[in-house]
Amino acid sequence: METKQIELKNFNGRTYSIATYTVKHHHQPLDKLRPLAIVVPGGSFTHLSVKESEPVALAYVARGFNACVVSYNLLQDEGKIYPDAGLDVLSTVSYYRDHAVDYQIDPDKIMTIGFSAGGHIASAANYLADSPKYQKQFGYEGDQVRPNATILGYPLTDVHKVAFEIGGKADGALPDDEKLVDTALGVTPKTPPTFIFQSWNDPICLPTNAMAYEEALFKNGVKCEAHMFDTGFHGYSLATPELATNDISWQGNQHVAQWFKLSLEWLTHVFSGIDYDENKGKLTNLYMPK
């Protein structure tokens, strides 16, 4: 596996970096084009969570993906978080599509995965991808920058649905665009198929974030798989014991850790192109009043 730290410029001219994790080979079984996982870690917009970065990227690499971790702009960086953080994600998608051969990836199997605050950024990026306003302002097209699937882990989607007053450096940092404050408002029929996992007892990013986003996906006819675990709290990443913070053993939760395997199964059928709804009409007719 080859790893690199690469500096890129987003569509707004801002410099940011990605850490790349690339497996490529000309001999079986590693000669296939690999899907790509673009990891967007959380960290309250003030830092990038270490355990939601490289460990997640490597977990997907071990299951046949190539991967990268996006170092998006934070509250303390020059400029505002939005639209730049979302543009960092879109620019990363565009970069990999342009260099798909170099990274031995399938440009039609690009997945973004955002945790907590990173979930806000990943979902905001999906809104930005197909917004005519931002397309015109920054000079990109939806098909160029839109991922093929998105995973949101215990996501913040509405800044007002966090369990405490953000305050501090976040004062005055909220964007004017309401769809960048509450990303459920930015869901459209073009939003990528989305996988969401959340814990009912999350005391930080309230589960109502996931619920509202799922409802928006449903109303727009976007494919979605969602898992609401009864416990798990927040910030557990892969939920393995090895990634549990000292004295916070509940972060190693075997039950919640199933989200990763479930996400792989979901991605397999999303990327397969098979229409799993082909018999939906027949089933509906069985229950329609005569």
C-alpha positions in Angstrom: 0.0 0.0 0.0 1.2 3.5 -0.9 0.4 6.4 1.4 0.9 10.1 0.6 0.0 13.5 1.9 -1.2 15.6 -1.0 -2.0 19.3 -1.1 -4.9 20.3 -3.4 -6.9 23.4 -4.1 -10.6 23.4 -3.9 -13.0 25.2 -6.2 -12.7 28.4 -4.2 -8.9 28.4 -4.5 -8.4 27.3 -0.9 -5.4 24.9 -0.2 -6.2 21.8 1.8 -4.7 18.4 2.1 -5.7 14.7 1.8 -4.0 11.6 3.1 -4.2 8.9 0.5 -4.1 5.1 1.0 -3.7 3.3 -2.3 -3.4 -0.3 -3.2 -2.8 -1.1 -6.8 -1.3 -4.0 -8.6 -1.2 -5.7 -12.0 -1.6 -9.2 -10.7 -4.6 -11.0 -9.3 -6.5 -10.6 -7.1 -5.3 -6.9 -6.7 -5.6 -6.0 -10.3 -9.2 -4.9 -10.1 -10.5 -1.4 -10.0 -11.3 -0.6 -6.4 -14.1 1.6 -5.0 -13.0 4.7 -3.2 -13.8 5.7 0.4 -13.4 9.5 1.1 -13.3 9.8 4.9 -14.5 13.1 6.5 -13.7 12.8 10.2 -15.6 14.7 13.0 -14.1 16.9 15.7 -16.6 19.6 16.5 -15.3 21.7 13.6 -12.2 22.5 15.8 -10.0 19.5 15.1 -10.0 16.2 13.1 -10.8 13.1 15.2 -7.8 10.7 14.9 -9.9 7.6 15.4 -12.4 8.7 12.7 -9.6 9.2 10.2 -6.9 6.7 9.4 -8.4 3.7 11.2 -11.6 4.1 9.1 -9.7 4.5 5.9 -7.6 1.4 6.6 -10.7 -0.6 7.5 -12.1 0.0 4.1 -8.8 -0.6 2.4 -8.6 -4.0 4.0 -12.0 -4.7 2.4 -11.1 -3.9 -1.2 -11.3 -0.1 -1.3 -8.7 2.6 -1.8 -9.2 5.5 0.6 -8.3 9.0 1.6 -8.9 11.3 4.6 -9.8 14.9 3.9 -8.3 17.7 6.1 -11.1 20.2 5.7 -10.9 23.7 7.0 -11.8 24.3 10.7 -13.2 27.1 12.8 -9.7 28.5 13.6 -8.5 28.5 10.0 -8.6 31.5 7.8 -12.0 32.1 6.2 -15.3 30.4 7.1 -16.1 26.7 7.2 -18.8 27.0 4.5 -18.8 26.7 1.7 -15.1 25.7 1.8 -15.3 22.5 3.8 -18.0 21.2 1.5 -16.0 22.3 -1.5 -12.9 20.4 -0.1 -15.0 17.2 -0.3 -16.3 18.0 -3.8 -12.8 18.9 -5.1 -11.5 15.6 -3.7 -14.2 13.6 -5.6 -13.3 15.6 -8.8 -9.6 15.0 -8.2 -10.0 11.2 -7.9 -12.3 11.0 -11.0 -9.7 12.9 -13.0 -6.9 10.5 -11.7 -8.9 7.3 -11.5 -6.3 5.4 -13.6 -3.4 6.6 -11.4 -5.2 5.4 -8.2 -6.7 2.2 -9.8 -10.2 3.2 -8.7 -13.6 2.9 -10.3 -14.8 6.6 -10.9 -18.4 5.4 -10.6 -17.9 3.8 -7.2 -16.9 6.8 -5.0 -18.3 6.9 -1.5 -18.0 9.7 1.1 -18.3 8.9 4.8 -18.7 11.6 7.4 -18.8 11.3 11.2 -20.5 13.7 13.6 -19.4 17.2 12.4 -17.9 15.4 9.3 -21.4 14.1 8.6 -22.6 17.7 8.4 -19.8 18.5 5.9 -20.4 15.3 3.8 -24.2 16.0 3.6 -23.5 19.7 2.9 -21.2 18.7 0.1 -24.0 16.7 -1.5 -26.2 19.8 -1.4 -23.5 21.9 -2.9 -22.9 19.4 -5.7 -26.3 20.0 -7.3 -27.0 23.6 -6.3 -27.2 25.7 -9.5 -26.1 28.7 -7.4 -22.8 27.1 -6.3 -22.3 25.3 -9.6 -22.3 28.7 -11.3 -20.2 30.5 -8.7 -17.5 27.8 -8.5 -17.6 26.4 -12.0 -18.3 22.7 -11.6 -21.0 20.3 -12.7 -22.9 17.8 -10.5 -21.8 14.7 -12.3 -18.2 15.8 -11.9 -18.3 16.2 -8.1 -21.2 14.2 -6.7 -20.2 10.9 -4.9 -22.0 7.7 -5.8 -22.9 7.0 -2.2 -22.7 8.6 1.2 -22.4 7.2 4.7 -23.3 9.3 7.7 -22.2 8.2 11.2 -23.9 9.7 14.2 -24.2 12.8 12.0 -24.8 16.4 12.8 -27.1 17.6 10.0 -28.8 20.5 11.7 -26.5 22.8 13.7 -29.4 23.5 16.0 -29.9 19.9 16.9 -26.8 19.5 19.0 -27.3 19.0 22.7 -25.5 22.1 23.9 -25.0 25.7 22.8 -22.0 25.7 20.5 -20.8 29.2 21.2 -17.1 30.1 21.4 -15.4 30.2 18.1 -18.6 29.1 16.4 -20.2 32.5 17.1 -20.8 34.2 13.8 -19.6 31.2 11.9 -23.0 29.9 10.8 -23.5 30.3 7.0 -26.3 32.5 5.6 -27.6 29.7 3.5 -30.2 27.8 5.6 -29.5 24.6 3.6 -25.9 24.7 4.9 -27.2 25.1 8.5 -29.8 22.3 8.2 -28.5 20.0 5.4 -31.8 18.0 5.3 -33.3 21.1 3.6 -30.7 20.6 0.8 -31.7 17.0 -0.1 -32.9 16.6 -3.7 -33.7 13.6 -5.8 -30.1 13.7 -7.0 -28.7 13.3 -3.5 -26.6 10.1 -3.5 -27.9 6.9 -1.9 -27.2 7.3 1.8 -26.4 4.9 4.7 -27.0 6.3 8.2 -26.1 4.9 11.6 -26.9 6.5 14.9 -27.4 5.7 18.6 -30.7 6.4 20.3 -28.9 7.6 23.4 -26.5 9.9 21.7 -26.1 12.9 24.0 -24.2 15.1 21.5 -25.7 14.9 18.0 -29.3 14.2 18.8 -30.9 11.3 17.0 -33.4 13.7 15.6 -30.6 14.8 13.1 -30.7 11.4 11.5 -34.5 11.1 11.6 -35.0 14.4 9.9 -32.4 13.6 7.2 -34.0 10.2 6.6 -37.4 11.8 6.2 -35.9 14.2 3.6 -34.4 11.4 1.7 -37.7 9.5 1.7 -39.6 12.5 0.5 -37.2 12.9 -2.4 -37.1 9.3 -3.4 -33.5 8.8 -2.4 -32.4 5.2 -1.5 -31.5 5.0 2.2 -30.5 2.3 4.7 -30.6 3.5 8.4 -29.7 1.8 11.6 -30.7 3.3 15.0 -28.8 1.4 17.7 -30.4 1.5 21.2 -27.1 2.4 22.8 -23.6 3.5 21.8 -23.6 7.2 22.7 -21.3 9.2 20.4 -17.8 9.2 18.9 -17.2 5.5 18.7 -15.8 5.3 15.2 -15.5 1.6 14.3 -16.7 0.8 17.8 -13.9 -1.7 18.4 -12.2 -2.1 21.8 -8.9 -1.0 20.3 -10.3 2.4 19.4 -12.0 3.1 22.8 -10.6 6.1 24.6 -9.0 5.4 28.0 -11.6 4.9 30.7 -14.5 5.0 28.1 -14.9 1.3 27.5 -18.4 1.6 26.2 -16.9 3.0 22.9 -15.9 -0.6 22.2 -19.4 -1.9 21.5 -19.7 -5.2 19.6 -23.3 -4.6 18.7 -22.8 -1.1 17.4 -19.6 -2.2 15.5 -21.9 -4.1 13.1 -22.5 -0.9 11.2 -19.2 -1.4 9.3 -20.1 -4.9 8.0 -23.6 -3.6 7.2 -22.2 -0.7 5.3 -20.1 -3.0 3.2 -23.1 -5.2 2.3 -25.1 -2.0 1.4 -22.3 -0.6 -0.7 -22.1 -4.0 -2.6 -25.7 -3.8 -3.8 -25.7 0.0 -4.3 -22.6 -0.3 -6.5 -24.0 -3.4 -8.3 -26.6 -1.4 -10.3 -29.2 -4.0 -9.6 -32.8 -2.6 -9.2 -33.9 -4.1 -5.9 -37.3 -2.3 -6.3 -38.4 -4.1 -9.4 -41.3 -5.9 -7.6 -42.3 -2.8 -5.6 -45.3 -2.1 -7.9 -46.6 -5.7 -7.6 -46.5 -5.6 -3.9 -48.2 -2.3 -3.7 -51.0 -3.5 -5.9 -51.7 -6.4 -3.4 -52.6 -3.9 -0.7 -54.4 -1.3 -2.8 -58.1 -1.1 -2.1 -60.2 -2.6 -5.0 
